[in-house]
Structures are given as C-alpha cells and as structure tokens.
Amino acid sequence: MTGFNNQTIKHHYLCSMLKTTLLHAVQAGAAQLQHFFNGKFKISNKEGVNNLVTEADHASEKAIIDTIRKEYLDILS
C-alpha cells in the first residue's frame, strides 16, 4: 500500500471492524423487532407518562448490546 503508513492502515482496519460489528448489531436488533411486528407486546413507561417503551424495544436493545459485547468481549472486559 504505497502512501499509507501503519497508523492509517490500523485506523482503516479498526473502522472496518467497528462497521462490521455495528451492522451485525443492527441486524440482531431488527430481527427482534420483526419478531414482535404485528403481534401483541407489553407497553410500559420509562420515565413519565409520555415516554413509552415496549418489550420489543427492550428485546432489540438487548440483542444490540449482546452482539457488541460478544464481538468485543476482550476489549470490554
């Protein structure tokens, strides 16, 4: 790679890894939302009356976080 130094190559590699992980996390979250789509689910309040959250939201968030943790377990530990 002419014109690229080690720092640039490392940066590109890390950005590529992060992008891949984030795409996996989005797919995992979307799969959870699709599971609940057009179905029944519980609705609750996060903070206050007008701040609704569904069990689909919780499931999607958990899938996203679990995916990131799994792929970056060594870094997050």
C-alpha positions as CSV (number, residue, x, y, z in Angstrom):
1,M,0.0,0.0,0.0
2,T,2.0,2.9,-1.3
3,G,1.4,6.2,0.5
4,F,-0.2,4.6,3.6
5,N,1.6,4.4,6.9
6,N,1.0,1.8,9.7
7,Q,-1.3,4.3,11.6
8,T,-3.5,4.7,8.6
9,I,-3.8,1.0,8.0
10,K,-4.6,0.3,11.6
11,H,-7.2,3.1,11.6
12,H,-8.8,1.6,8.4
13,Y,-8.8,-1.9,9.9
14,L,-10.4,-0.7,13.2
15,C,-13.1,1.3,11.3
16,S,-13.8,-1.8,9.2
17,M,-14.2,-4.0,12.3
18,L,-16.4,-1.5,14.0
19,K,-18.6,-1.1,10.9
20,T,-19.0,-4.9,10.7
21,T,-19.9,-5.2,14.4
22,L,-22.4,-2.4,14.1
23,L,-24.0,-3.9,11.1
24,H,-24.3,-7.2,13.0
25,A,-25.8,-5.4,16.0
26,V,-28.4,-3.6,13.8
27,Q,-29.4,-6.9,12.2
28,A,-29.8,-8.6,15.6
29,G,-31.9,-5.7,16.8
30,A,-34.0,-5.6,13.7
31,A,-34.6,-9.4,14.0
32,Q,-36.1,-8.8,17.4
33,L,-38.3,-6.0,16.2
34,Q,-39.5,-8.2,13.3
35,H,-40.4,-10.9,15.8
36,F,-42.9,-8.6,17.5
37,F,-44.2,-6.9,14.4
38,N,-48.0,-7.1,14.0
39,G,-48.1,-9.1,17.3
40,K,-49.0,-8.4,20.8
41,F,-46.5,-7.0,23.2
42,K,-46.4,-5.2,26.6
43,I,-46.0,-1.5,26.8
44,S,-44.6,0.4,29.9
45,N,-43.3,3.8,30.8
46,K,-39.6,4.6,31.0
47,E,-39.9,7.9,32.9
48,G,-43.1,9.7,32.9
49,V,-46.4,9.1,31.3
50,N,-45.5,10.1,27.7
51,N,-42.3,8.1,27.5
52,L,-43.5,4.7,26.3
53,V,-41.3,1.6,25.8
54,T,-42.3,-1.8,24.6
55,E,-40.9,-5.3,25.3
56,A,-39.9,-5.2,21.6
57,D,-37.7,-2.1,22.4
58,H,-36.1,-4.0,25.3
59,A,-35.5,-7.1,23.3
60,S,-34.0,-5.1,20.4
61,E,-31.7,-3.2,22.7
62,K,-30.6,-6.4,24.5
63,A,-29.8,-8.0,21.1
64,I,-27.7,-5.0,20.0
65,I,-25.8,-4.8,23.3
66,D,-25.2,-8.6,23.4
67,T,-23.9,-8.6,19.8
68,I,-21.4,-5.7,20.6
69,R,-20.3,-7.4,23.8
70,K,-19.8,-10.8,22.0
71,E,-17.7,-9.3,19.3
72,Y,-15.7,-7.0,21.6
73,L,-15.6,-9.2,24.7
74,D,-11.8,-8.9,25.1
75,I,-11.9,-5.1,24.8
76,L,-14.9,-4.6,27.1
77,S,-13.6,-6.9,29.9
